[in-house]
Amino acid sequence: MSTNVNAPLHRRPRAVLAGLTLLALPLAGLTAIAPAAQAAPVEDAGFGVGTDVYWDTNECTGTDSGDFDGDDQPANGVTVTRSQSTTSVVTSTGDAADVTNVTANVTGRMRMVVTAGNLSELDLWATGRAATDPQKDPSECDVDARASLEGGAEFTLTRPTWITATVTGNKQTSAMVQGGNEETFLLAGVGSGGQGRSTQLLPAGKYELYGSIGWTSDGNIAILKGAAARGATRAEALAAAKAMGEGTGRVHVELRPAGSATGKAFGSGKKYLKPGDAVNCATGKVAATFTKKAKQVEKATFLVNGKKRKTVNNPKKGRTVLLPLPATRSNTVKVKLVVDPPGRRGAVTKTVTRSYRGCGQA
């Protein structure tokens, strides 16, 4: 008897986390709304993990169709972990020997961090496996198992912010993240392992962000046919098929203010000069201030992205130099300092370097 490809498949309805409507968002642009006065940095957030088992209900019956566990997520830097596991046996109503054993399990974690009143990090991690083991090939039941994590947040940005989303996975992991607005839509994903990344500059406003990580056993038939074509034995082909639909994945989202430094200043010259923590995006300039050791500095040469922009001779403690930076790109400021410290017979050159995010997007 052939499989009826048009027959309905049995599945457990996916639960939606209470109060978090973004988990059901379609793959379409999201609208940014002007931030309300004193709005909470994260107004709503949550994640859940689930398993699903699908089969042809016209031909077969199953013992378990999966389950879902989800709840709200605090934006306090705490990592929350949830797990879900399902085993099911699907049997053809017309052939007792046509049995498919199913396993699906997933463990997921979520973490969010708020810095200076704005969401600064959102992380989703998951490890999962979804496998079917049909005892007859082909099976009338057409069984598919799935395991997944879903999570996201509604948040308000009070300032222009760079958002960088990185999605990674190994083996047969599928993962994606979406968010932004109609003008600056962000989407990154991987279909079967690998890495995807997307970066956008978001204006101040209210946003939603959604991520998912998942696995499916759907590729088992393709694995079996491919193994058979290579001359593998039935046992070898089944072993290959059972490896389908497993792995680990991560959705990592960083949100950083426009013009902010990408890291700390470095170099042996940082005790003589302190580069600013951020570009003043209103003026397009970054400040650098000489420290109390400035009396040892004979000359300071300022370079922006490798090009000489300013020279200061014999600076005094507390003097501040303002450097214009290109607005629509990331920038690196490097300062070469000719220093004559006490006890030395000659001057030496020291450097201090710091990089900054752009204030705008090209």
Secondary structure, 3 states (H helix, E strand, C coil): CCCCCCCCEECCCCCCCCCCHHHHCCCCCCCCECCCCCCCCEEEEEEEEEEEEEEECCCEEECCCCCEEEEECCCCCCCEEEEEEEEEEEEECCCCCCEEEEEEEEEEEEEEEEECCEEEEEEEEEEEEEEEEECCCCCCCCCEEEEEEEEEEEEEECCCEEEEEEEEECCCCEEEEEECCCCCCEEEEECCCEEEEEEEEECCEEEEEEEEEEEECCCHHHHHHHHHHCCCCHHHHHHHHHCCCEEEEEEEEEEEECCEECCCCECCCCCCEEECCECECCCCEEEEEECHHHHHEEEEEEEECCEEEEEEECCCCCCEEEEECCCCCCEEEEEEEEECCCCCCCCEEEEEEEEECCCCCC
